[in-house]
Amino acid sequence: MAGRTDATAQHQTRTIYVVLVSISAGHFINDLSQAILPAIYPMLKAAFALNFWQIGLITLTSHLTASILQPIVGYYTDRRPQPYSLTAGMTVTLAGLLLLAFARS
């Protein structure tokens, strides 16, 4: 019986690399998508005839989302864990980037 308890304790303290790699990959993709937006400002400005005020609003929206919405969502998910929220968030980000890529106006 003692061997069983030791094995259980050892199993519980082992690092779960699949989870760490998934979180790291999600964070990496998130950082890449945030870096894409400023890089494509000149293309957005030319393609959609935007002025600097509109580019500034895009930047403001991006920063407000990162600065305000992200901590609120983090607080909520810390209280009520949702294992698939990372996947859902990355899917929504992908959908937004695809919509931006194919937008005509």
N, C-alpha and C positions, 0 to 999 in steps of 0.2 A: 504494500500500500504506500510506503514511503517513496519508493521509486516512481510510482505513478504521480505523486504530488510534485516531485522534483521535475519530472518531464513536463508537467503542465505549467509550472512556474517558468521553466526555461522557454517553453513555447510562447508564453505570454510576453516575455521580455525581448524576444527576437525582433529585429528590425524587418519590417515588411517593405522590401525594396520595390515591389510592384506599385504600391501606393505612393512612395516617394518619387518614383520615376513618372507616374501619372500626374502628380501635382506639379512636378518640375516642368514637364512638357506643356501642361496647361498654362503655367505662368510664362513660359518662354513664348508660346503662341500669343498670349495676351500682350506681352511686351512688344512683340513684332507688329501686331496689329496697331498698337498705339504709336509705333514709330513710322508706320506707313502713312498715316494721315498728314503729318507735316511735310513729308517727302513728296506727296502728290499735290500740294497746294498750287504750284504753278500750272499743273495740268488741269486741275479743277477750275482754276480761275480762267484759263483760256477756253476750255471746253464748254463751260456753262455761263460764260460772260459775267463772272462774279466780280464784285468790287471788294476792296479791302475790308469794309464793314461786314460783309457777308462771310468772308474768310475768318474774320475775328469772331463772329457768332458761332461758326463751326468749332473754332478753337475753344471758345467759352463753354460750349455744350460738352465737348470732350473732357475738359478739365473739371467741370462741375460733376459730370458723371463719375469721374475717377475720385474726386475729393469728397463728395457728399454721398452719392448713391452707393458707392462701393463699401464704405464703412457701415452704412445702414443695413445693407444686405449681409455683410459679414457678421454684424451683431445678431441679426435674425437667425442666420444659419448656425451660429455658435450655440444659440439657445435650443434650436430645433434642427438637429443634424439631418441633412438630406444628401444621401450618398451620390445621387445623380445630378446634383446641381452644377458641378463643374462641367460635366458633359453637356448639359442643357445650355449653360452660359457660352461655351465655346461654339455650340451649334448656332445659337442666335448671333454671335459675332461673325461666324462664317456666312450666315445668311445676309447680314448687313453688308459685309464686304462684297459679296456677290451682287447684291442689288446695286451697290455703288458702282461696281465694275460695268454693269449693263444699263445703267441709267442713261436716258437720252436727254433729259432736261431737268 
